[in-house]
Amino acid sequence: MRYLLDSTLLIDHGNGDQAAIELLYRLVEEGHDLYTCDVVTCEALSRGEAVDLRHISALLDALEYVSTTPAAARRAATARRERHAAGGKQALGD
């Protein structure tokens, strides 16, 4: 089966949430095709500590990417982080 992973799952996994870790592990073990897209990449990398972002980024690198280029989504994530750091409102778009 094919799954487009949601940013919440990736963020929770990056934060060490046990349920998210177990779900992702099960999906991999069962041999499912796992995907990410520009929106998920942007949301997942928009906020967090450097160590969490490195973990989430490594996870994203292991997924099949669909839609725009990963560089475009990462630029969008950087822009969202900078806007939030400057006092702008930030919320997940999904």
C-alpha positions as CSV (number, residue, x, y, z in Angstrom):
1,M,0.0,0.0,0.0
2,R,1.1,3.6,-0.6
3,Y,1.0,6.2,2.2
4,L,1.6,9.9,2.0
5,L,2.9,10.6,5.5
6,D,1.4,13.5,7.4
7,S,3.6,16.2,9.0
8,T,2.1,15.4,12.4
9,L,3.5,11.8,12.2
10,L,6.9,13.0,11.2
11,I,7.0,15.7,13.9
12,D,5.8,13.3,16.6
13,H,8.4,10.8,15.4
14,G,11.1,13.4,15.6
15,N,10.0,14.3,19.1
16,G,10.3,10.7,20.2
17,D,6.6,10.0,20.5
18,Q,6.4,6.2,21.0
19,A,3.1,5.8,19.1
20,A,4.5,7.6,16.1
21,I,7.7,5.6,16.3
22,E,5.8,2.3,16.4
23,L,3.5,3.2,13.6
24,L,6.3,4.3,11.3
25,Y,8.3,1.2,12.2
26,R,5.3,-1.0,11.4
27,L,4.7,0.7,8.0
28,V,8.4,0.1,7.1
29,E,8.4,-3.5,8.3
30,E,5.2,-4.3,6.3
31,G,6.9,-3.0,3.2
32,H,4.5,-0.1,2.4
33,D,5.6,2.6,0.0
34,L,6.0,5.8,2.0
35,Y,5.9,9.3,0.5
36,T,6.3,12.9,1.4
37,C,5.5,16.0,-0.5
38,D,6.2,19.7,-0.6
39,V,3.6,20.6,2.0
40,V,4.5,17.9,4.4
41,T,8.2,18.7,4.1
42,C,7.6,22.4,4.7
43,E,5.4,21.8,7.7
44,A,7.7,19.2,9.3
45,L,10.8,21.4,9.0
46,S,9.2,24.7,9.9
47,R,9.7,24.5,13.6
48,G,11.8,22.7,16.2
49,E,15.2,22.5,17.7
50,A,18.2,21.8,15.5
51,V,18.5,18.2,16.7
52,D,14.8,17.5,16.0
53,L,15.1,19.1,12.6
54,R,18.1,16.9,11.7
55,H,16.2,13.8,12.7
56,I,13.1,14.8,10.7
57,S,15.2,15.8,7.7
58,A,16.9,12.4,7.8
59,L,13.5,10.7,7.9
60,L,12.3,12.8,5.0
61,D,15.4,11.9,3.0
62,A,14.4,8.2,3.3
63,L,10.9,8.8,1.8
64,E,9.9,9.0,-1.8
65,Y,9.2,12.6,-2.7
66,V,6.3,13.7,-4.9
67,S,5.4,17.1,-6.2
68,T,7.8,20.1,-6.2
69,T,11.5,19.8,-5.6
70,P,12.7,19.1,-2.0
71,A,14.8,22.3,-2.2
72,A,11.7,24.4,-2.8
73,A,9.9,22.9,0.1
74,R,13.0,23.4,2.4
75,R,13.2,27.0,1.3
76,A,9.5,27.4,2.2
77,A,10.2,25.8,5.6
78,T,13.1,28.3,6.2
79,A,10.8,31.2,5.3
80,R,8.1,29.9,7.7
81,R,10.7,29.5,10.6
82,E,12.1,33.0,9.9
83,R,8.5,34.5,9.8
84,H,7.7,32.8,13.1
85,A,11.0,34.0,14.7
86,A,10.1,37.5,13.7
87,G,6.8,37.3,15.6
88,G,4.5,36.0,12.8
89,K,1.8,33.5,13.4
90,Q,2.6,30.0,12.5
91,A,0.2,27.1,12.2
92,L,0.2,23.8,10.4
93,G,-1.7,24.2,7.1
94,D,-3.2,20.8,7.0
